[in-house]
């Protein structure tokens, strides 16, 4: 696990000095962050890196989980899809299941933080335990066009918080509480993003039987219909008509996402017997993800909806050319034709991939620009700074000085 001073060669000394100054101002405050899973997905990944660094800086930070059974996570997956605008068959029974599990967590979860930091809808009902402390609700999904019934239901909880945090300006709804815009980040020193020795990359290549005799298109993301893995295969097949290439679709599932295995099976069926399509179920092995990204020629993130899409930042950090959908927080990371290429369809994705494969010099330039953009805007140190400023603002009203 990296220490805070390990980031100095990347960010510079002054950034780390700012973090220490902010941490001093939070002395005596206990921060309790709560979500639904310790592994799988960007929220758990960020917290795994961020909580130890806050503790090292001297901010008394703790991480707790709620509990929920399969029925509860089936419902919260429905909520997740509905918040992204995919209206499904959500019944009164679903709301009842959500409330029953929320009430059990209200009874069982110990709330001890001066600042209670709740992530996403699953633990949102814990606000019932608010008692003189400060509560923040952090929304990691795209709620720019949510299902009205689900949003109205959740809004009854959200309005009781002291503040809400969103990842992109377009996600910000009208609320009676203070709102903050804080984008997610990547940790450049984590196993998923640090530099890897050539022998480590070669070992992963050999493990999965990947040859380097033709360009590699990859999408490395959770198996989720909103990530559109079937659309990725369709785009690959359009490219394949003109350029001999191969595709890697790799990822895992999250413990609070019951659809993952089902989607994985759908993707395998869609790929059929194409020997140039590698479909890999990887159980949260970040070094292998890192290696596969570094082996790739072009990296794709063809999401239909996206809260932010940290896989884009991960790929750009490795100076890889990226083709990604123009949705959610992705356009914050990619300026079209400068730090990557944005697309709106299967055909658009295929066209952009062909453009990059046919022009390696242009692809290299996009990757280099993308890395610089991530370095300046989406590293963990910036995220830490903004979270600490958020915590301080809860005690100082509108009178906050942003460093």
C-alpha positions as CSV (number, residue, x, y, z in Angstrom):
1,X,0.0,0.0,0.0
2,X,1.4,3.4,-1.0
3,X,2.2,6.0,1.5
4,X,1.3,9.7,1.0
5,X,4.9,10.8,0.3
6,X,5.1,8.2,-2.5
7,X,3.0,10.5,-4.6
8,X,5.4,13.4,-4.5
9,X,7.3,12.4,-7.7
10,X,4.0,12.4,-9.5
11,X,2.2,15.4,-8.1
12,X,4.9,17.5,-6.6
13,X,5.6,18.4,-2.9
14,X,3.1,21.3,-2.7
15,X,0.1,19.1,-3.4
16,X,1.1,16.8,-0.5
17,X,1.7,19.8,1.7
18,X,-1.8,21.1,1.0
19,X,-3.3,17.7,2.0
20,X,-1.4,17.8,5.3
21,X,-2.6,21.3,6.0
22,X,-6.3,20.3,5.4
23,X,-5.9,17.2,7.5
24,X,-4.7,19.3,10.5
25,X,-7.9,21.2,10.4
26,X,-9.9,18.0,10.7
27,X,-8.3,16.9,13.9
28,X,-10.8,15.6,16.4
29,X,-13.4,14.7,13.8
30,X,-14.3,11.1,13.1
31,X,-15.3,10.3,9.5
32,X,-17.4,7.2,9.0
33,X,-17.8,6.1,5.4
34,X,-20.4,3.4,4.5
35,X,-21.3,1.5,1.4
36,X,-22.6,-2.0,0.4
37,X,-19.6,-4.0,-0.7
38,X,-15.9,-4.2,0.0
39,X,-14.9,-5.6,-3.4
40,X,-16.2,-5.0,-7.0
41,X,-16.9,-1.7,-8.6
42,X,-15.3,1.7,-8.5
43,X,-16.7,2.8,-5.1
44,X,-15.0,-0.1,-3.2
45,X,-11.8,0.4,-5.2
46,X,-11.6,4.1,-4.4
47,X,-12.3,3.5,-0.7
48,X,-9.7,0.8,-0.4
49,X,-7.1,3.3,-1.5
50,X,-8.5,6.5,0.1
51,X,-9.3,5.4,3.7
52,X,-5.7,4.3,4.6
53,X,-4.3,7.5,3.1
54,X,-6.7,9.7,5.1
55,X,-5.7,7.7,8.2
56,X,-2.1,8.3,7.5
57,X,-2.7,12.0,7.1
58,X,-4.2,12.0,10.5
59,X,-7.9,12.1,9.6
60,X,-9.7,9.6,11.9
61,X,-11.5,7.7,9.0
62,X,-13.3,4.4,9.2
63,X,-15.1,2.2,6.6
64,X,-18.2,0.1,7.4
65,X,-20.6,-2.0,5.3
66,X,-24.3,-2.6,5.4
67,X,-25.7,-6.1,5.1
68,X,-28.3,-7.3,2.5
69,X,-29.6,-10.5,1.1
70,X,-30.1,-11.5,-2.6
71,X,-33.6,-10.0,-2.6
72,X,-32.3,-6.6,-1.4
73,X,-29.5,-6.5,-4.0
74,X,-31.9,-7.5,-6.7
75,X,-34.0,-4.5,-5.8
76,X,-31.0,-2.1,-5.5
77,X,-29.9,-3.3,-9.0
78,X,-33.3,-2.4,-10.3
79,X,-32.9,1.0,-8.6
80,X,-29.5,1.4,-10.1
81,X,-30.9,0.8,-13.6
82,X,-33.9,3.0,-13.0
83,X,-31.6,5.9,-11.8
84,X,-29.8,5.5,-15.2
85,X,-33.1,5.9,-16.9
86,X,-33.9,2.3,-17.6
87,X,-37.4,2.0,-16.3
88,X,-38.2,-1.5,-15.2
89,X,-41.0,-3.4,-13.4
90,X,-40.5,-1.9,-9.9
91,X,-43.3,-2.9,-7.7
92,X,-44.5,-1.9,-4.2
93,X,-43.0,-5.2,-3.0
94,X,-39.6,-3.9,-4.2
95,X,-39.9,-0.8,-2.1
96,X,-41.0,-2.9,0.9
97,X,-38.0,-5.2,0.6
98,X,-35.7,-2.1,0.4
99,X,-37.3,-0.6,3.5
100,X,-37.2,-3.8,5.5
101,X,-33.5,-4.3,4.9
102,X,-32.8,-0.6,5.5
103,X,-34.6,-0.9,8.8
104,X,-32.5,-3.9,9.8
105,X,-29.4,-2.0,9.0
106,X,-30.7,1.0,11.0
107,X,-31.0,-1.3,14.0
108,X,-27.7,-3.1,13.5
109,X,-25.1,-0.6,12.0
110,X,-23.3,1.3,14.7
111,X,-23.1,5.0,13.8
112,X,-20.3,6.8,15.5
113,X,-18.9,9.3,13.1
114,X,-19.0,13.1,13.4
115,X,-19.2,13.0,9.6
116,X,-21.2,10.0,8.1
117,X,-20.4,9.6,4.5
118,X,-23.0,7.4,2.7
119,X,-22.3,6.0,-0.8
120,X,-25.1,5.3,-3.3
121,X,-28.7,4.2,-2.7
122,X,-28.1,0.9,-0.9
123,X,-27.3,2.4,2.6
124,X,-29.3,5.6,2.1
125,X,-31.9,4.7,4.7
126,X,-29.3,4.9,7.5
127,X,-30.1,8.7,7.6
128,X,-32.8,7.7,10.2
129,X,-30.0,7.5,12.7
130,X,-29.0,11.1,12.2
131,X,-28.5,12.8,15.6
132,X,-26.5,16.0,15.8
133,X,-23.8,14.8,13.4
134,X,-23.1,15.7,9.7
135,X,-24.4,13.4,6.9
136,X,-23.3,13.4,3.3
137,X,-24.9,11.3,0.5
138,X,-22.5,10.5,-2.3
139,X,-24.1,9.6,-5.7
140,X,-21.8,7.7,-8.0
141,X,-24.3,7.1,-10.8
142,X,-25.8,9.1,-13.7
143,X,-29.0,10.6,-12.4
144,X,-29.5,13.1,-15.2
145,X,-32.7,11.4,-16.4
146,X,-33.8,9.0,-13.6
147,X,-37.1,7.1,-13.3
148,X,-39.3,9.6,-11.5
149,X,-40.9,7.1,-9.2
150,X,-37.6,5.8,-7.9
151,X,-36.0,9.2,-7.7
152,X,-39.0,10.6,-5.8
153,X,-38.7,7.7,-3.3
154,X,-35.0,8.2,-2.7
155,X,-35.4,12.0,-2.6
156,X,-37.3,11.6,0.7
157,X,-34.1,10.3,2.2
158,X,-31.7,12.6,0.4
159,X,-33.4,15.7,1.6
160,X,-32.6,14.8,5.2
161,X,-28.9,14.9,4.5
162,X,-26.7,17.9,5.1
163,X,-25.1,17.7,1.6
164,X,-25.0,15.6,-1.6
165,X,-22.1,14.9,-3.9
166,X,-22.3,14.2,-7.6
167,X,-19.7,13.3,-10.2
168,X,-20.6,15.6,-13.2
169,X,-22.6,18.8,-13.6
170,X,-25.3,17.1,-15.7
171,X,-26.1,14.8,-12.8
172,X,-27.0,17.6,-10.4
173,X,-30.8,17.7,-9.7
174,X,-32.8,20.3,-7.8
175,X,-32.4,19.5,-4.1
176,X,-33.2,21.4,-0.8
177,X,-29.6,20.7,0.5
178,X,-26.1,21.8,-0.5
179,X,-24.5,20.1,-3.4
180,X,-20.9,19.5,-4.3
181,X,-19.3,18.4,-7.6
182,X,-16.5,16.0,-7.0
183,X,-15.3,13.6,-9.7
184,X,-13.9,10.2,-8.9
185,X,-10.2,9.4,-9.4
186,X,-7.6,6.7,-9.9
187,X,-4.7,5.8,-7.7
188,X,-1.6,5.9,-9.9
189,X,0.3,3.7,-7.5
190,X,-2.3,1.0,-7.0
191,X,-1.8,-2.5,-8.5
192,X,-4.2,-1.5,-11.3
193,X,-2.3,1.5,-12.4
194,X,1.4,1.3,-11.4
195,X,4.1,0.5,-13.9
196,X,4.6,-3.2,-14.4
197,X,7.8,-5.1,-15.3
198,X,7.8,-6.8,-18.7
199,X,7.9,-10.3,-17.2
200,X,4.7,-9.6,-15.2
201,X,2.8,-8.5,-18.4
202,X,4.2,-11.5,-20.3
203,X,3.0,-13.9,-17.6
204,X,-0.6,-12.5,-17.9
205,X,-0.4,-12.8,-21.6
206,X,0.7,-16.4,-21.4
207,X,-1.9,-17.3,-18.8
208,X,-4.8,-16.2,-21.0
209,X,-3.2,-17.4,-24.3
210,X,-3.1,-14.0,-25.9
211,X,-0.9,-13.6,-29.0
212,X,0.5,-10.3,-30.2
213,X,0.3,-11.1,-33.9
214,X,-2.6,-8.8,-34.5
215,X,-4.0,-5.6,-32.8
216,X,-5.8,-6.0,-29.5
217,X,-9.1,-4.1,-28.9
218,X,-10.2,-4.4,-25.3
219,X,-12.9,-3.4,-22.9
220,X,-12.1,-4.2,-19.3
221,X,-15.1,-3.5,-17.2
222,X,-17.7,-5.1,-15.0
223,X,-20.1,-7.5,-16.8
224,X,-23.1,-5.2,-16.8
225,X,-25.7,-4.5,-19.5
226,X,-25.1,-0.8,-19.1
227,X,-21.4,-1.4,-20.1
228,X,-22.9,-2.8,-23.4
229,X,-20.4,-5.8,-23.8
230,X,-22.6,-7.2,-26.6
231,X,-22.3,-3.9,-28.4
232,X,-18.6,-4.1,-28.0
233,X,-18.6,-7.5,-29.9
234,X,-20.8,-5.9,-32.6
235,X,-18.3,-3.0,-33.0
236,X,-15.3,-5.5,-33.1
237,X,-17.0,-7.5,-35.9
238,X,-17.5,-4.4,-38.0
239,X,-13.8,-3.6,-37.6
240,X,-12.8,-7.2,-38.3
241,X,-14.2,-6.9,-41.8
242,X,-11.4,-4.5,-42.7
243,X,-8.6,-5.1,-40.2
244,X,-7.6,-8.4,-38.7
245,X,-7.7,-7.9,-35.0
246,X,-8.7,-9.5,-31.7
247,X,-10.9,-8.6,-28.8
248,X,-10.5,-8.9,-25.1
249,X,-13.6,-8.5,-22.9
250,X,-12.5,-8.9,-19.3
251,X,-13.9,-8.0,-15.9
252,X,-15.6,-9.3,-12.8
253,X,-18.8,-8.8,-10.9
254,X,-19.7,-7.1,-7.7
255,X,-21.3,-8.8,-4.7
256,X,-24.2,-6.3,-4.8
257,X,-24.8,-6.9,-8.5
258,X,-26.7,-10.1,-9.0
259,X,-26.9,-9.6,-12.8
260,X,-23.2,-10.1,-13.4
261,X,-23.0,-13.8,-14.1
262,X,-26.1,-13.6,-16.3
263,X,-24.5,-10.9,-18.4
264,X,-21.3,-12.9,-18.6
265,X,-23.2,-15.9,-20.0
266,X,-24.9,-13.7,-22.6
267,X,-21.6,-12.3,-23.7
268,X,-20.1,-15.8,-24.1
269,X,-23.1,-16.8,-26.2
270,X,-22.7,-13.7,-28.4
271,X,-19.1,-14.5,-29.0
272,X,-19.8,-18.0,-30.1
273,X,-16.7,-19.8,-31.3
274,X,-14.6,-16.8,-32.5
275,X,-11.0,-17.7,-31.5
276,X,-10.1,-14.0,-31.6
277,X,-12.5,-13.1,-28.9
278,X,-11.1,-13.6,-25.4
279,X,-13.8,-13.4,-22.7
280,X,-12.2,-13.4,-19.3
281,X,-13.9,-13.5,-15.9
282,X,-11.3,-12.0,-13.6
283,X,-11.9,-12.1,-9.8
284,X,-10.7,-8.6,-8.9
285,X,-7.1,-9.2,-9.9
286,X,-5.9,-5.7,-10.4
287,X,-2.4,-6.6,-11.6
288,X,-4.0,-8.7,-14.4
289,X,-6.3,-5.8,-15.4
290,X,-3.2,-3.5,-15.5
291,X,-1.3,-6.0,-17.7
292,X,-4.2,-6.5,-20.1
293,X,-4.6,-2.7,-20.5
294,X,-0.9,-2.4,-21.3
295,X,-1.1,-5.2,-23.9
296,X,-4.0,-3.5,-25.7
297,X,-3.7,-1.5,-28.9
298,X,-7.0,0.4,-28.4
299,X,-9.2,0.4,-25.3
300,X,-12.9,0.8,-25.5
301,X,-15.6,1.8,-23.0
302,X,-18.8,1.6,-24.8
303,X,-21.2,2.3,-21.9
304,X,-24.9,3.0,-22.5
305,X,-25.0,4.9,-19.3
306,X,-22.0,5.7,-17.0
307,X,-21.6,7.4,-13.6
308,X,-18.0,8.3,-14.4
309,X,-16.2,5.4,-16.0
310,X,-12.9,5.1,-14.2
311,X,-11.7,2.5,-16.7
312,X,-11.3,5.4,-19.1
313,X,-9.0,7.2,-16.7
314,X,-7.1,4.0,-16.1
315,X,-6.5,3.5,-19.8
316,X,-5.5,7.1,-20.4
317,X,-3.1,7.0,-17.5
318,X,-1.3,4.2,-19.4
319,X,-1.1,6.5,-22.5
320,X,-3.5,4.2,-24.4
321,X,-5.8,5.6,-27.1
322,X,-9.4,5.3,-25.9
323,X,-12.7,5.1,-27.7
324,X,-15.6,5.7,-25.4
325,X,-19.3,6.6,-25.4
326,X,-20.3,10.2,-25.0
327,X,-22.3,9.5,-21.8
328,X,-22.1,10.3,-18.1
329,X,-18.8,11.4,-16.8
330,X,-16.8,10.1,-19.8
331,X,-16.7,13.5,-21.6
332,X,-15.0,15.0,-18.6
333,X,-12.1,12.7,-19.2
334,X,-12.0,12.7,-23.0
335,X,-11.9,15.9,-25.1
336,X,-12.9,14.5,-28.5
337,X,-9.9,14.3,-30.9
338,X,-7.5,15.6,-28.2
339,X,-7.4,13.0,-25.4
340,X,-9.4,10.3,-27.0
341,X,-12.4,9.7,-29.3
342,X,-16.0,9.8,-28.3
343,X,-18.8,7.8,-30.0
344,X,-22.6,7.5,-30.0
345,X,-23.2,4.1,-31.6
346,X,-21.8,0.7,-32.5
347,X,-21.0,2.0,-35.9
348,X,-19.3,5.1,-34.5
349,X,-17.2,3.0,-32.2
350,X,-16.1,0.8,-35.1
351,X,-15.2,3.9,-37.2
352,X,-13.1,5.4,-34.4
353,X,-11.3,2.1,-33.7
354,X,-10.5,1.7,-37.4
355,X,-9.2,5.3,-37.5
356,X,-6.8,4.5,-34.6
357,X,-5.6,1.2,-35.9
358,X,-4.9,2.7,-39.3
359,X,-3.0,5.7,-37.9
360,X,-0.7,4.6,-35.0
361,X,1.0,8.0,-34.8
362,X,-2.4,9.7,-34.1
363,X,-3.3,7.0,-31.6
364,X,0.0,7.5,-29.8
365,X,-0.6,11.3,-29.6
366,X,-4.1,10.9,-28.2
367,X,-2.8,8.5,-25.6
368,X,-0.1,10.9,-24.5
369,X,-2.5,13.8,-24.3
370,X,-4.9,11.7,-22.3
371,X,-2.3,10.7,-19.7
372,X,-1.5,14.4,-19.1
373,X,-5.2,15.2,-18.7
374,X,-5.6,12.5,-16.1
375,X,-2.5,13.6,-14.3
376,X,-3.8,17.1,-14.0
377,X,-7.4,16.3,-13.1
378,X,-8.2,12.8,-12.0
379,X,-5.6,11.5,-9.6
380,X,-6.4,10.4,-6.0
381,X,-4.6,13.3,-4.5
382,X,-7.0,15.8,-6.0
383,X,-9.9,13.6,-4.8
384,X,-8.5,13.6,-1.2
385,X,-8.2,17.3,-1.2
386,X,-11.8,17.9,-2.4
387,X,-13.2,15.4,0.2
388,X,-11.4,17.1,3.0
389,X,-12.6,20.5,1.8
390,X,-16.1,19.1,1.7
391,X,-15.8,17.8,5.3
392,X,-14.6,21.2,6.5
393,X,-17.4,23.0,4.7
394,X,-20.0,21.2,6.8
395,X,-18.8,23.2,9.8
396,X,-18.2,26.5,8.0
397,X,-21.3,27.2,6.0
398,X,-20.5,29.1,2.8
399,X,-17.3,30.5,4.2
400,X,-14.8,28.0,2.7
401,X,-11.5,28.9,1.1
402,X,-10.7,26.5,-1.8
403,X,-7.0,25.9,-2.2
